[in-house]
């Protein structure tokens, strides 16, 4: 990743934070994005404190104009964006939203909008903002963090899973459109990762014990597990991998 500039959305904590740290540790400069500026700046400070290059910028990925402005600001501070990691997820800034979703038939468009806006439109907005520069320079890496809810379905996460599946389908089509420009587009599909967003759920020992029955590897994932896969796909080591979805899930779902 030496001399590459990466934009990681939703990088103020959890998986995004670890992805940013991984990229910086391998020589990349990082635009650390988060809805909360203090989180973004804190992670950027971690990176610069270790001798890396980073800047923390606030942006709501559901706003295309804001994303476009952030990309321009990041490029001005660190250089053109070579790598985009679409990590912003859940229902945007809502905390622990995944454990508070009522049945679909009790919801309406206002309930669906945050999930679709963040997990699908957020990916479209960020790609739209960085791709012109990538195409012009003939190089780029796009990695979107999706969910096994989008691969196998989850009964209480139907809209969230649909949005993540949409991001994966979009990524496959985009991969075919931009491959000739030296740009690869891939996804990493996660299951339960031990992050602040799910901490309240797995903090209950009985809930955690029951959940772990679904995992071949009898533990929940850690941010490092996800970041390792993202780093590979964002690097030149994966220059001949595109249009793929890599499950990082401890064997939660094993499908072709």
Secondary structure, DSSP 8 states (H G I E B T S, - for coil): -TT-EEEETT-SSHHHHHHHHHHHHTT-EEEEEESSHHHHHHHHHHHHHTT--EEEEE--TT-HHHHHHHHHHHHHHH-S--EEEE---TTTT-TTGGG----GGG--HHHHHHHHIIIIIHHHHHHHHHHHHHHHHT-EEEEEEEEGGGTT--TT-HHHHHHHHHHHHHHHHHHHHHGGGTEEEEEEEE--B-STTTHHHHTSHHHHHHHHTT-SSSS-B-HHHHHHHHHHHHSGGGTT--S-EEEESTTS----
